[in-house]
């Protein structure tokens, strides 16, 4: 990696100061733990002239959780989230997802907002400047072709790998967003627009691996919130090449409700496979009966249809799709029988 280039570091103390700093410095970037951003700066992937440290803003460090709901500020550390008693007890999928991120050192630095807005990744993108230059820059930087999918006709297939998003999607979470002119709250699912559909122009609701967030100019995520669903059982798991300090080959969050011997509700979400975290569309049709082969075959079909992983240096795409389906089956079985 190269040495860090010159930049200014701003240390706002309030959310208003953060927004003012963003407005005054259009090329600035928000700095949480820096576990991903600083690496990308050293690789020459991004070169912001100004970094805005978000860690001293009291409004962004609040964590409130009980049996009814939770609200988590964007600057809450992942280690604090993973260990919070109310999160562990009432929202286990979220605590487990936070605990699965990298290693203890990274979790002590990394923030909720940073993980939710994690840059998408690709074997042709997350490399040094000289490597990318020698291999003809990809579509996500300054090139014209997505090297991992050369026939994509201008669509980038870089993969989203954040662990918290799928867990929060199964909890019907919402995110609070603040910008230079207004604040708004949207369903978390609407934050991610990396659908990577060919011949569809990029808009606020349709994007790809390069344009994967619906945030407008100057906006930041300030908090994530959700209400508890009575009787919901949930869990998260992922496969990675190494057991620590590694992004997922595939990560899966499952939440369900059981009424007697009947599967009453099912929610399944994935990360590490598509240019966005994917909340499966269609599991409701699998509910209303026992957990049997019909459910498993239906789940497999949904995974095949909606999960589209690309190759990595270690695994082909079809292997990652199969892993995702197997993990979902295991979690579904474990939660239903627990």
Legacy VTK file of the C-alpha trace (Angstrom):
# vtk DataFile Version 3.0
C-alpha trace
ASCII
DATASET POLYDATA
POINTS 338 float
0.000 0.000 0.000
1.057 3.593 -0.571
1.474 6.240 2.119
-1.594 8.295 2.951
-1.976 11.428 0.805
-2.488 14.828 2.396
-5.957 15.613 3.731
-7.616 17.778 6.386
-9.364 16.197 9.369
-12.374 17.971 10.834
-13.757 17.127 14.291
-17.350 18.381 14.595
-19.094 18.049 17.958
-22.725 18.199 16.790
-24.766 16.863 13.903
-25.369 20.394 12.656
-21.606 20.930 12.513
-21.227 17.681 10.564
-23.797 18.781 7.982
-22.217 22.229 7.727
-18.804 20.651 7.164
-20.228 18.380 4.461
-21.864 21.335 2.716
-18.672 23.422 2.876
-16.504 20.558 1.588
-18.301 18.764 -1.293
-15.458 16.264 -1.754
-15.336 15.275 1.905
-16.017 11.814 3.293
-17.336 10.730 6.690
-14.838 8.862 8.882
-16.079 6.324 11.413
-13.580 3.658 12.432
-11.725 3.919 9.128
-11.260 0.154 8.914
-12.322 0.169 5.259
-12.002 3.824 4.212
-8.394 4.322 5.306
-7.374 1.132 3.491
-9.039 2.419 0.322
-7.252 5.759 0.683
-3.900 4.029 1.024
-4.652 1.969 -2.070
-5.405 5.115 -4.050
-9.015 4.059 -4.608
-10.345 7.309 -3.114
-8.525 10.521 -2.204
-10.838 12.803 -0.217
-9.292 16.219 0.527
-11.264 16.372 3.801
-12.267 13.681 6.302
-15.011 14.430 8.845
-14.555 12.482 12.081
-17.994 11.298 13.239
-16.884 9.825 16.559
-17.352 12.881 18.785
-20.971 13.646 17.895
-23.162 12.701 20.846
-26.303 12.325 18.706
-24.609 9.576 16.715
-23.292 7.480 19.607
-26.593 6.698 21.358
-27.734 3.090 21.705
-31.224 2.476 23.082
-32.724 -1.002 23.107
-35.387 -2.916 25.016
-37.968 -5.615 24.408
-40.081 -3.278 22.280
-37.637 -1.544 19.936
-34.117 -0.276 19.377
-32.426 2.854 18.044
-28.717 2.732 17.224
-26.600 5.748 16.310
-24.349 5.562 13.273
-21.180 6.006 15.356
-21.897 3.142 17.770
-18.989 0.695 17.729
-19.673 -2.836 16.547
-18.179 -4.319 19.710
-20.646 -2.328 21.822
-23.524 -3.492 19.639
-22.470 -7.153 19.807
-22.244 -7.059 23.605
-25.307 -4.951 24.455
-27.515 -7.100 26.754
-30.852 -6.016 25.254
-29.610 -6.550 21.688
-28.263 -10.001 22.582
-31.526 -10.996 24.280
-34.178 -9.514 22.011
-32.413 -9.126 18.643
-29.881 -11.978 18.497
-29.504 -11.825 14.712
-28.105 -8.296 15.036
-25.752 -9.119 17.908
-24.450 -12.170 16.036
-23.923 -10.198 12.824
-21.928 -7.541 14.688
-19.865 -10.231 16.431
-19.042 -11.862 13.067
-17.370 -8.750 11.622
-13.592 -9.137 11.176
-11.667 -9.457 14.475
-11.863 -7.817 17.933
-9.550 -4.965 16.987
-11.645 -4.016 13.971
-14.920 -4.318 15.921
-13.576 -1.955 18.572
-13.026 0.662 15.844
-15.673 -0.004 13.201
-19.059 1.714 13.422
-22.648 0.825 12.574
-22.909 3.559 9.945
-19.662 2.494 8.324
-20.797 -1.112 8.036
-24.186 -0.135 6.624
-22.534 2.090 3.997
-19.571 -0.191 3.341
-18.085 0.250 -0.123
-18.736 -2.622 -2.514
-15.819 -4.927 -3.244
-14.310 -6.736 -6.227
-11.075 -8.570 -7.018
-10.346 -5.987 -9.738
-11.154 -2.979 -7.518
-9.645 -3.621 -4.083
-6.062 -3.557 -5.285
-3.179 -1.083 -5.309
-3.055 1.759 -7.819
-0.221 0.178 -9.806
-2.046 -3.190 -9.927
-5.244 -1.584 -11.220
-3.300 0.435 -13.771
-1.435 -2.656 -15.019
-4.729 -4.539 -15.416
-6.687 -1.776 -17.158
-8.830 -0.046 -14.543
-12.258 -1.565 -14.011
-15.661 0.049 -14.439
-15.899 1.007 -10.762
-12.828 3.272 -11.049
-11.892 4.865 -14.374
-12.320 1.950 -16.773
-15.113 1.124 -19.200
-15.511 -2.630 -18.594
-16.538 -4.685 -15.568
-13.693 -7.209 -15.697
-15.523 -9.755 -13.561
-18.485 -9.614 -15.984
-17.097 -8.321 -19.316
-20.437 -8.752 -21.121
-22.376 -6.694 -18.572
-22.780 -3.714 -20.965
-21.594 -1.050 -18.555
-22.993 -2.561 -15.332
-20.691 -2.958 -12.321
-21.034 -6.165 -10.296
-18.896 -5.243 -7.272
-20.318 -6.985 -4.194
-21.751 -5.553 -0.982
-20.260 -7.351 2.040
-21.557 -5.597 5.174
-22.786 -7.984 7.884
-25.304 -5.767 9.680
-27.572 -5.024 6.713
-29.052 -8.529 6.214
-29.667 -8.882 9.938
-31.449 -5.535 10.058
-33.440 -6.303 6.913
-34.993 -9.337 8.619
-36.066 -7.002 11.448
-37.821 -4.531 9.093
-35.385 -1.792 10.108
-35.493 1.844 9.048
-32.613 4.307 8.716
-32.538 7.975 9.650
-30.777 10.150 7.081
-29.664 13.773 7.461
-28.678 16.084 4.639
-28.007 19.748 3.950
-31.678 20.645 3.510
-33.731 18.021 5.351
-33.860 14.868 7.420
-35.758 11.754 6.381
-36.430 8.180 7.466
-36.653 5.367 4.924
-36.889 1.565 5.040
-33.372 0.162 5.201
-34.064 -1.865 2.058
-34.489 1.396 0.116
-30.987 2.542 1.077
-29.496 -0.060 -1.259
-30.008 0.276 -5.007
-27.357 -2.120 -6.383
-29.714 -4.131 -8.582
-27.179 -4.280 -11.463
-29.778 -4.539 -14.220
-28.509 -4.229 -17.757
-29.730 -1.368 -19.960
-31.408 0.356 -16.984
-30.088 3.887 -16.337
-28.805 4.753 -12.872
-31.423 6.595 -10.777
-32.167 7.107 -7.083
-33.822 3.672 -7.047
-31.777 1.714 -9.611
-28.006 1.303 -9.497
-25.205 -1.250 -9.563
-21.971 -2.071 -7.757
-20.609 1.423 -8.416
-23.782 3.315 -7.496
-25.119 1.175 -4.679
-26.563 3.647 -2.141
-29.564 5.961 -2.509
-27.965 8.718 -0.412
-28.213 12.136 -2.024
-25.384 14.669 -2.202
-24.222 15.620 1.296
-26.431 13.097 3.110
-25.280 10.747 5.871
-26.895 7.901 7.779
-27.424 8.994 11.390
-29.239 6.044 13.004
-31.008 2.749 12.410
-34.168 1.685 14.245
-36.693 -1.142 14.363
-39.592 -2.450 16.440
-39.601 -5.933 17.884
-41.919 -8.596 16.483
-43.409 -10.834 19.164
-42.291 -14.446 18.863
-39.637 -13.774 16.215
-36.605 -16.080 16.344
-33.498 -14.929 14.498
-29.864 -15.792 13.805
-26.941 -14.903 11.535
-24.076 -16.931 10.133
-21.533 -16.615 7.350
-18.824 -18.522 5.539
-15.427 -16.870 5.058
-12.032 -18.073 3.935
-10.456 -17.259 7.296
-12.278 -17.254 10.639
-11.336 -13.628 11.365
-10.478 -10.402 9.539
-12.294 -11.606 6.443
-15.268 -10.539 4.364
-18.004 -13.131 3.783
-18.067 -15.589 0.916
-21.753 -15.527 1.818
-23.576 -14.252 4.903
-27.166 -15.178 5.818
-29.687 -13.789 8.298
-32.888 -15.701 9.038
-35.848 -14.675 11.166
-39.005 -16.720 11.632
-42.077 -17.232 13.776
-43.429 -20.651 14.673
-47.054 -21.267 15.681
-47.243 -24.809 16.996
-45.929 -26.979 14.164
-46.607 -24.289 11.559
-44.079 -21.924 10.003
-45.972 -18.658 10.463
-43.436 -16.102 9.193
-40.100 -16.333 7.378
-37.558 -13.678 6.411
-34.201 -14.459 4.788
-31.509 -11.963 3.778
-28.025 -12.316 2.273
-24.766 -10.400 2.020
-21.526 -10.981 0.118
-23.335 -12.134 -3.026
-24.921 -9.198 -4.884
-24.153 -5.486 -5.289
-26.680 -4.951 -2.489
-27.812 -6.938 0.559
-30.729 -9.058 -0.612
-33.925 -9.592 1.367
-35.473 -12.554 -0.421
-38.751 -11.839 -2.148
-41.235 -14.698 -1.818
-40.704 -16.553 1.501
-44.277 -15.715 2.588
-45.499 -18.321 0.090
-43.517 -20.965 1.984
-45.350 -20.274 5.268
-48.616 -21.686 6.565
-47.562 -25.298 6.964
-44.932 -27.516 8.582
-41.207 -27.200 7.936
-40.791 -29.862 5.279
-39.159 -30.546 1.944
-41.604 -28.223 0.184
-40.223 -25.310 2.189
-36.589 -26.281 1.598
-37.087 -26.732 -2.162
-38.947 -23.435 -2.337
-36.167 -21.677 -0.460
-33.549 -23.185 -2.784
-35.493 -21.927 -5.794
-35.657 -18.387 -4.379
-31.911 -18.414 -3.734
-31.146 -19.626 -7.257
-33.351 -16.921 -8.727
-32.262 -13.911 -6.639
-28.650 -14.533 -5.546
-26.063 -13.770 -8.245
-22.515 -13.937 -6.856
-19.489 -13.322 -9.060
-16.182 -15.193 -8.934
-13.505 -14.409 -6.343
-9.827 -15.456 -6.153
-10.939 -18.395 -3.993
-14.420 -19.419 -5.079
-16.515 -19.538 -8.268
-19.897 -17.832 -8.255
-21.982 -21.025 -8.318
-20.189 -22.270 -5.178
-21.056 -19.099 -3.262
-24.691 -19.385 -4.309
-24.773 -22.984 -3.099
-23.135 -22.016 0.199
-25.717 -19.276 0.693
-28.549 -21.753 0.218
-27.031 -24.323 2.586
-26.498 -21.705 5.300
-30.107 -20.555 4.960
-31.370 -24.144 5.298
-29.249 -24.735 8.400
-30.383 -21.554 10.131
-34.016 -22.181 9.230
-33.885 -25.697 10.668
-32.048 -24.644 13.816
-34.410 -21.764 14.576
-37.566 -23.771 13.893
-36.455 -26.630 16.131
-35.045 -24.495 18.940
LINES 1 339
338 0 1 2 3 4 5 6 7 8 9 10 11 12 13 14 15 16 17 18 19 20 21 22 23 24 25 26 27 28 29 30 31 32 33 34 35 36 37 38 39 40 41 42 43 44 45 46 47 48 49 50 51 52 53 54 55 56 57 58 59 60 61 62 63 64 65 66 67 68 69 70 71 72 73 74 75 76 77 78 79 80 81 82 83 84 85 86 87 88 89 90 91 92 93 94 95 96 97 98 99 100 101 102 103 104 105 106 107 108 109 110 111 112 113 114 115 116 117 118 119 120 121 122 123 124 125 126 127 128 129 130 131 132 133 134 135 136 137 138 139 140 141 142 143 144 145 146 147 148 149 150 151 152 153 154 155 156 157 158 159 160 161 162 163 164 165 166 167 168 169 170 171 172 173 174 175 176 177 178 179 180 181 182 183 184 185 186 187 188 189 190 191 192 193 194 195 196 197 198 199 200 201 202 203 204 205 206 207 208 209 210 211 212 213 214 215 216 217 218 219 220 221 222 223 224 225 226 227 228 229 230 231 232 233 234 235 236 237 238 239 240 241 242 243 244 245 246 247 248 249 250 251 252 253 254 255 256 257 258 259 260 261 262 263 264 265 266 267 268 269 270 271 272 273 274 275 276 277 278 279 280 281 282 283 284 285 286 287 288 289 290 291 292 293 294 295 296 297 298 299 300 301 302 303 304 305 306 307 308 309 310 311 312 313 314 315 316 317 318 319 320 321 322 323 324 325 326 327 328 329 330 331 332 333 334 335 336 337
